[in-house]
């Protein structure tokens, strides 16, 4: 399951350790660059895990132990954002932190704030959809898919959105739509990549049913 391994590596790199310097030093350019890079990696990793495994609970991390230092730093960031609600980078980091702490419900308001501050960015909408699917435990049908359709209008070539919409179509048994979305993903990724190979396999299996 090469796609799972790829996504797991990205999620590992985006785990709690890199959050600490960013939260402790929010004005550090290097810290924010690190958070931004990880922020771009996480939505695709989550999307690929969802596509590969076909169930949202596969990417739900276990809860972290209570009252650890990282949780305290995350709480300080949340408190600071109440005073500086227009800090988009801060909301993005807070949402990622809550997810890594196994608190996806708490990440939802952070994504809503991020969508308010970045109305032309499909990334918050796509990740919001994944997180909402985790919280609801009912797949991507309903509001999660509606968020993805909004993201698609913002950027018809954004890979995480396309991959997740393919999964949503597959969940409801619409093979033609699922294959259509996945083929659009193939047009955006290197043909010799593990992602492309896994998607071609998914397309072949879907069409064989």
C-alpha positions as CSV (number, residue, x, y, z in Angstrom):
1,X,0.0,0.0,0.0
2,X,2.5,2.6,-1.2
3,X,0.1,5.5,-1.1
4,X,-0.6,4.8,2.5
5,X,3.1,4.9,3.3
6,X,3.6,8.1,1.4
7,X,0.8,9.8,3.3
8,X,1.9,8.4,6.6
9,X,5.4,9.9,6.0
10,X,3.9,13.3,5.4
11,X,1.7,13.1,8.4
12,X,4.7,12.0,10.5
13,X,6.7,15.0,9.3
14,X,3.7,17.2,10.3
15,X,3.4,15.8,13.8
16,X,3.5,17.6,17.0
17,X,7.2,18.3,17.2
18,X,7.3,20.9,14.5
19,X,4.4,22.7,16.0
20,X,6.2,23.6,19.2
21,X,8.7,26.2,17.8
22,X,5.9,27.7,15.7
23,X,3.6,28.1,18.6
24,X,6.3,29.4,21.0
25,X,7.6,31.9,18.5
26,X,4.8,33.0,16.2
27,X,6.8,35.9,14.9
28,X,9.7,33.8,13.7
29,X,9.9,33.7,9.9
30,X,11.5,30.3,9.9
31,X,8.8,28.9,12.2
32,X,6.0,30.2,9.9
33,X,7.7,28.9,6.8
34,X,7.9,25.5,8.4
35,X,4.2,25.6,9.4
36,X,3.2,26.8,5.9
37,X,5.0,23.9,4.2
38,X,3.5,21.4,6.5
39,X,0.1,23.0,6.1
40,X,0.3,22.5,2.3
41,X,1.3,18.9,2.8
42,X,-1.4,17.8,5.2
43,X,-4.5,18.3,3.0
44,X,-3.1,16.2,0.2
45,X,-1.9,13.5,2.7
46,X,-5.4,13.4,4.3
47,X,-7.0,13.2,0.9
48,X,-4.8,10.4,-0.3
49,X,-5.4,8.4,2.8
50,X,-9.1,8.8,2.4
51,X,-9.0,7.8,-1.3
52,X,-6.8,4.8,-0.5
53,X,-8.6,3.4,2.5
54,X,-12.1,4.5,1.7
55,X,-13.1,5.4,5.2
56,X,-12.6,8.6,7.2
57,X,-11.7,7.0,10.5
58,X,-8.5,5.8,9.0
59,X,-6.9,9.2,9.4
60,X,-8.3,10.0,12.8
61,X,-5.3,10.1,15.2
62,X,-5.6,8.8,18.8
63,X,-6.2,11.4,21.5
64,X,-3.0,12.8,23.0
65,X,-2.4,12.5,26.8
66,X,-4.1,15.4,28.7
67,X,-2.2,18.4,30.0
68,X,1.0,17.9,28.0
69,X,3.2,20.9,27.1
70,X,2.1,20.9,23.5
71,X,-1.6,21.1,24.5
72,X,-0.7,24.0,26.7
73,X,1.0,25.8,23.8
74,X,-2.0,25.1,21.5
75,X,-4.2,26.6,24.1
76,X,-2.0,29.7,24.2
77,X,-2.3,30.0,20.5
78,X,-6.1,29.7,20.7
79,X,-6.2,32.4,23.3
80,X,-4.0,34.7,21.2
81,X,-6.3,34.2,18.2
82,X,-9.2,35.5,20.2
83,X,-7.3,38.8,20.4
84,X,-6.1,38.7,16.8
85,X,-8.9,37.0,14.9
86,X,-7.6,38.2,11.5
87,X,-4.4,36.1,11.7
88,X,-5.0,33.6,8.9
89,X,-1.7,31.8,9.5
90,X,-2.5,31.4,13.1
91,X,-5.9,29.8,12.4
92,X,-4.4,27.4,9.9
93,X,-1.8,26.3,12.5
94,X,-4.4,26.0,15.2
95,X,-6.6,23.8,13.0
96,X,-3.7,21.5,12.2
97,X,-2.7,21.4,15.9
98,X,-6.2,20.3,17.0
99,X,-6.2,17.5,14.4
100,X,-2.8,16.3,15.5
101,X,-4.1,16.3,19.1
102,X,-7.1,14.1,18.1
103,X,-9.5,17.0,18.5
104,X,-11.1,17.4,15.1
105,X,-14.3,18.9,16.5
106,X,-12.3,21.8,17.8
107,X,-10.6,22.3,14.4
108,X,-13.9,23.0,12.6
109,X,-14.3,26.6,13.9
110,X,-10.7,27.3,13.0
111,X,-11.3,26.2,9.5
112,X,-14.4,28.4,9.4
113,X,-12.3,31.4,10.4
114,X,-9.7,30.5,7.8
115,X,-12.3,30.4,5.1
116,X,-13.5,33.8,6.1
117,X,-10.0,35.2,5.8
118,X,-9.0,33.3,2.6
119,X,-12.2,33.2,0.6
120,X,-10.4,32.4,-2.7
121,X,-8.3,29.5,-1.3
122,X,-9.6,26.0,-1.9
123,X,-7.3,24.4,0.7
124,X,-9.3,25.3,3.9
125,X,-12.5,24.2,2.3
126,X,-11.0,20.8,1.3
127,X,-9.5,20.2,4.7
128,X,-12.6,21.4,6.4
129,X,-14.5,18.7,4.5
130,X,-12.2,15.9,5.6
131,X,-12.4,17.0,9.2
132,X,-16.2,17.3,9.1
133,X,-16.4,13.8,7.7
134,X,-14.3,12.6,10.5
135,X,-16.5,14.2,13.1
136,X,-19.8,13.1,11.6
137,X,-18.5,9.6,10.9
138,X,-20.7,9.3,7.8
139,X,-18.3,9.7,4.9
140,X,-18.2,12.7,2.6
141,X,-21.9,12.8,1.8
142,X,-23.8,16.0,2.6
143,X,-22.1,19.1,4.0
144,X,-18.5,17.7,3.4
145,X,-19.2,17.2,-0.3
146,X,-20.9,20.7,-0.5
147,X,-17.7,22.2,0.9
148,X,-15.7,20.3,-1.7
149,X,-17.9,21.6,-4.5
150,X,-17.2,25.1,-3.3
151,X,-13.5,24.4,-3.3
152,X,-13.7,23.0,-6.8
153,X,-15.3,26.3,-8.1
154,X,-12.3,28.2,-6.6
155,X,-9.7,25.9,-8.3
156,X,-10.8,23.2,-10.7
157,X,-7.3,21.7,-10.7
158,X,-6.7,21.5,-7.0
159,X,-5.6,17.9,-6.4
160,X,-7.0,17.2,-2.9
161,X,-10.4,18.5,-3.9
162,X,-10.5,16.3,-7.0
163,X,-9.3,13.3,-5.1
164,X,-11.9,13.7,-2.4
165,X,-14.8,14.4,-4.8
166,X,-13.8,11.1,-6.5
167,X,-14.1,9.3,-3.2
168,X,-17.5,11.0,-2.5
169,X,-18.8,9.8,-5.8
170,X,-17.4,6.3,-5.2
171,X,-19.1,6.2,-1.8
172,X,-22.5,6.9,-3.4
173,X,-21.9,4.3,-6.2
174,X,-21.4,6.8,-9.0
175,X,-18.5,5.1,-10.7
176,X,-18.5,7.3,-13.8
177,X,-18.2,10.5,-11.7
178,X,-15.5,8.9,-9.4
179,X,-13.4,7.8,-12.4
180,X,-13.8,11.3,-14.0
181,X,-12.5,13.0,-10.9
182,X,-9.6,10.6,-10.5
183,X,-8.6,11.0,-14.1
184,X,-8.4,14.8,-13.5
185,X,-6.1,14.1,-10.6
186,X,-3.9,11.9,-12.9
187,X,-3.6,14.9,-15.3
188,X,-2.1,17.0,-12.4
189,X,0.4,14.5,-10.9
190,X,3.6,13.0,-12.4
191,X,2.7,9.9,-14.4
192,X,5.5,7.8,-12.8
193,X,4.6,8.7,-9.2
194,X,3.2,6.4,-6.6
195,X,0.1,8.6,-6.4
196,X,-0.6,8.0,-10.1
197,X,0.0,4.3,-9.9
198,X,-2.4,4.0,-7.0
199,X,-5.1,6.1,-8.7
200,X,-4.8,4.0,-11.9
201,X,-5.3,0.9,-9.8
202,X,-8.4,2.5,-8.1
203,X,-9.8,3.4,-11.5
204,X,-9.3,-0.1,-12.9
205,X,-10.9,-1.7,-9.9
206,X,-13.9,0.7,-10.0
207,X,-14.5,0.1,-13.7
208,X,-14.2,-3.7,-13.2
209,X,-17.2,-3.7,-10.8
